[in-house]
Amino acid sequence: MNPQALLPRLALALAFLAALAGAAAADALRSTADLGVVIERASGSVLIVDRTDHAVLQRVEGFGDLSHASVVFSGDGRFAFVFGRDGALTKLDLLTGRIAGRISQAGNSIGGAISDDGRLVAVANYEPGGVRVFSADTLAPVASFDTGAKTIGLVDVPGRRFVFTTWDTGETWIADLSGATPRTEVIGGIGRNPYDALVTGDGRYYIAGLFGEDGLTLLDLWDDHPRPRRILEGYGRGEAALPVYKMPHLEGWALAGDRFVLPAVGHHEVLWLDARSFEELGRTPTHGQPVFAVARPGGRQVWVNFAHPLNDTVQVIDTRSGEIVKTLKPGPAVLHMEFAPRGNEVWISVRDDDRIRIYDTETFEEIAELPARSPSGIFFTSRAHRIGL
């Protein structure tokens, strides 16, 4: 055959191969906006999940003790920083499914945060206490703040700052890393045994829950020198103290319109607060001691789970009426809830059933489930764009 006659056929074949290669490359591309991770606490592994497809993409091993793990994300959503209870900080690449870095920075850590510019990752420690700060890129050490006490309630706030509180001494520290040399402000008088804290979504109010006394302490971070203000003081006064089976998590407390709702320590109820005055407006009796009270995005509902032994239940509260409108039984040991960014569905981890159950938040119908090994925390990359998460 004339070689010249082969040229058109060769060109067509090359074009076909190029089209196949392009299609394969397109199939391999993936956005991070749909991704998330699920902590498998018993096996020290992490699931990478696709939120829209309700699919497990990959299981990644080698994270150590995840019995009380938390996660923050890089600004682009590609990397998850996993804080293990054994003091390890692990950087996970969600696109490759590989561990991109791992350090053992303490003996016992309790969570972390990432700075507003995404360049610094901070870890709060029980042992030896204090907060250590690392480069988000390399995990190289950047700064260390020795509080001399167990440290909890670590959050990021605007201005490349971190705020955290000490269990033993009742102090809140504000660490400013915006300049060449870190600066700190230490605020005393927070109260007895702060157990957790949160920052409001605008970065203004930092609120610490107190285990050693009924009440919470508020700091206005917009003040030049914030001073503690006690709120809900004595909310359990006059009632018989109940054993506390699990400390509630304040990170998930809910803002619904002009009201906050938060779990009450040692009580079968949630508390409603005025979002401006922080005065109590009312209470809603619940199935058990609340652990998380989480607002559906938009604020229309608050979903609540509970401590052992009543932890097979989730209740949904209507934020206009304060009434419980739905009680669900996802299974034994419900540990965590995570909403899709626009609130159309919620993912619920059921540890003792080795399942993630996914519910439609309008109909309350279960729409999917995923297998997981003793799942606990669920974290979507949409958290990368929210203060304090």
N, C-alpha and C positions, 0 to 999 in steps of 0.2 A: 504493500500500500504506500502511496505517496506520503512522505512525512508531512508535507504541507496540509494534507487532508486530515491528519491526526490532530492538528493544532486546535481546531474548534472543539473537538471531543475532549481533549486534554483540559482546555480552559473550562468547559462545562463541569468536568469531574472535579477540578480544583475548586470551582465555585460551590459545588455541592458539599465538598468536604469542609470548606470554610463556613458554610451555613450550619452544618452539623456542629462544628466546633463552637460557633457563636451561640447556638441554642444550648449546648452543654454548659458554656460559661454563664449564660443567663440563668439557667436552672441552678447553678452553684451560688449565684449571688443571693445575699440575704440581708435584709434590713435589721437593725437592732431594735427598732421601736416595738416590735411584736414579741420580743424575747423576755424571759424571766428565768429565775432559778428557784428550785425547791431544795431545802435542806433535808437530807436524810440523816437524822441525828444518830441512829444506832450504828450505822456503817461508815460514818465519816466521809460520805459521798455527797455530791451535788448533782441534781438533774438540771439540764438546760431545757427549757420548755418553750414552745411556740404558743402564745396566748390565743391567737385567732384560730389556728388549726386544732387547738386542744390536743397537742401532740408533745410527747417526750422526744427530744432530738438526740440527747446523749446523756449518759451517766459518766461523771468524772470522779475518779477516786483520789484519795490521798490528802484529805483535809484535816485529819486528826480528830480531836474531840469536838464534836459539834452539838453537845448536849445543851448549850445555850448560845447558839450562833446568831449573828446578824450580818447584814449585807448592805453596802452602799455601792453606787455605780459611778463610773467616770462620766464626764459631761456628755460624751458622744454615745454612751450606752454600750460601748463595746466590752468594757472590763468590769467585772464584779469583784469587789474587795470583800473577802469573807473573813470575819472575825471569829476565831474559835475559842472555846472555853479554856483550852490549854495554853493560851497566850500566843498562838500562831496567827499571823496575818498572811493570807493567801490571795494572790491576784489571778483571776480566772479570765481567760480570753473567751468570750461567748461565741465568737465566730469560728475559731479554730477548735474549740473544745479542749484547750490545753491550759495547764497551769503556767502562767507567764512569770511568776515569781512567788517566793514563799520565804518567810523569815519567822523565827521564834523569838518574840520580842519581850515576853514576860512569862510568869508562871501561871497566871490565871487572869484572863481578861473578860470584859463584860460588855463589849460593844465598841463601836467606832463611828467616825464621821469623816466627811470629805469637805474640803474648803470650797468656798463659793466659786473660786477660779479653777477648781479641779486639780490643783497642783499638789495639794498636801492631804495626806490621810493620817488621821489621829486615832489612837486606841486608848480606851480607858481600862485601867487594870485594878483588880483586887489585890493581886500579889505581884510585885511589891507595892502596889498602889501607884497613884499618879497617872499622868497621861504622856504618851510618847508619840511623836509626830515624825512622819516619813514622807519621802518623795513619792508621789503617786506614780511616777514614771519608773523609777529604779528600785523603790523601797529602801533607799539609803536613809539613815537617820538624819533628821533635820533639827529637832528640838526635843527637850524632855522637861516635864514639869513635875517635880516631886512634891506631892501633897502630904506625904506622911500618913496617908489613910486610904482606905478603900474608896475608889472613885467611881461614880455612877452618873447617869444623866448627861452624857457627853453629846452635844449637838453643835452643828455649824451655824453661824450667824453671819450676816453681811459684813464685809470689811476684812475678809480673811481672818476671822476670829473663831475661836471655839469657846464654849461655855460648858462647865462641868461642876459637879458637886461631890462633897465627901460625906460618906456614911458616918464615920467616927466622930468628926469634929463639927459637922453642920456648917460647912463653908461652901460658898460658890465662887469659883474662879472664872475670870474672863481673860483668856489668853489671846493677845493680839500679835499676829505674825505678818502684818502688812509691811513692816519695815525691815531694816537690816538686822536689828536685834529684837527678839521677842520681848513683849511687855506683858505684865500680868496685873490684874486688880483682884484682890481677895476680899470677899464680902462675908462677914460673919453673921451670926444670929439667924441662920436659916431655919433651925429647929432641930429636934431630936431625930436622929437616924433617917435622913432623907433616903428613900429607897429607889426613886426613879424621878425623871424630870422630862419636860418637853419644852419646845419653843413653838409659839404660834406661827402660822404660815407666812405672816408678814415679817417674821424675825423680831418682833417687838417684845413680846412677853415671854419670859422664861419662868416656868412654874414647877416647883419641886413638891412631890408628895412626901408626907412624913409618916414613917412607921411608928415612931416613938410617941406620937400624939395625934389626936384627931385634927385634921386641917391640912392646908397646903400653904406654901410661901411663894409669893409672886415678886418678880423683879421686872421693872420697866427698863429694857435695854436701850431705849432711846434717851434716857436720862444720862447726863454726863457722868454722874456717879450714882448708879442704881442702889437703892436701899430696900431691904426686905419689907414686904407687906404681907401680913397673915390674912388668908382668906378661908372661908368655911371653917373658921375656928370652932372646935367642939361640935362638929356635925353629928358625932355619935353620942353626945352627952345624954345621960338618962337611959341609955339602952344597955342591955347585957352584952358584954364583949363576946364575940364569937371567935373560935379558933380560925386563924388565917391559913388556909391550905395552899394558897399560891398568891404571891404578890401581884396585884394588877399592873398592867403595863400602861403607862400614861402616854406613850408615843402615839397610840391609836385613838386618843380621845377625840371627840367629834365637835366640830363647829357647824351648827345648823342655823343659818340666818343670824339672828341676834342672840343666840343662846349656845352655850357649851353643855355637853353632857360627858360625864366622866364616871369611872367605876369608883365605888366607895370601898375602902379597905375594911375587910372583915364583916361586911354587911351585904344582905341580899337586895341590893338596890343600886340604881345609878342616880347621880345628882345632876340637877339642871342649874346652870349659872347664867346670869346676865353677862353678856360678852363685853359690856362696857364697865359696869360697876363691880363685876365678879361677886355679886351677892346671890345667895341661893334663891331659886325661884320655885323649886319643887323637887320631888323624887318620884321615881318609878320603881315599884317592887319588881324583882326579877326572880327567875327560876333558882339561882344560886349566887355565889360570890362572883361578880364579874371579873374577868381577866382583861379582855379587850372590849372596848366600846368604840366601834369604828363607824364613821359616817360614810354612807354611800356618796360618791361624788355628786355634787348638787345639793346635798344636805337633806334630801327628802326622807331618808330613813337612817336609823342607827342599828347596826347589827352587833349583838353582844354574845360572847361565849363565856364559859364558866370554869371555875376551879373544880378539881377532884373533891368529892366523888360524883358530882353532877355535871361532868364534862362531856356528856354525849349530846348536848343540846345547844342550839343557837336560837336566840329570840330576836325578832325584828320589831323595833319601836318606831312608830310614826312620830316625826318630830313636831308636827303641829299640835297633836293632841297629847303627846306623851304616853300614849297607850300602846301596849303590845298588840301587834296586828298579825303576827305569825310566829309559831313555834315549830322549829325543825329538829329532826333527830338524825343528823348525819352519820353518827356512829360513835364508838368508844374513843375517848380522848381527843376531842376537837382542840387543836392547839393554836391555829392561826387562820386569819381571813385576809384576803387581798382582793381588792376590786379592780376590774378593768378600768382604764383611765377615765372613761366617760360613764362608768357605773352601770353598764347594762348587764354585767354578770359579776359573780363573786366566786373565788376559788377558796375552798375550805380544806385544810389538812386534817385528816382523821388518822392519828398516829397508830392506834391499836387495830385498825382495820387495813393498814397499809394502803391507803387510798387518798387521792385528792378528789373531792367532789365539787362539781361546778354547777352553780344555780343561776337561773334567770332571775334578776332582781325585781322584775315586774310581776311575773306569774308565780315565783317561788318554786318553779318546777326544776328538778335536776335535769340538766341537759347533757352532761358528759361526766366521765370519771376517768382517772388515770391511776395506774398502779405506781406505788412509791414505797420505799423501805422506811418504815417509821417516820413519816414526814412531819416536819414542824414548820419552820418559817417559809413563807412564800413571798417572793420579792420580784416585782416587775420593773423594767428599766424606766418606766415613766417616773419613778422616784428620783431619777437623776436631775429632774428639773424642779424639785420642790425643796424649799428650805427645811432643814431639820430632819430630812429623810435620806 
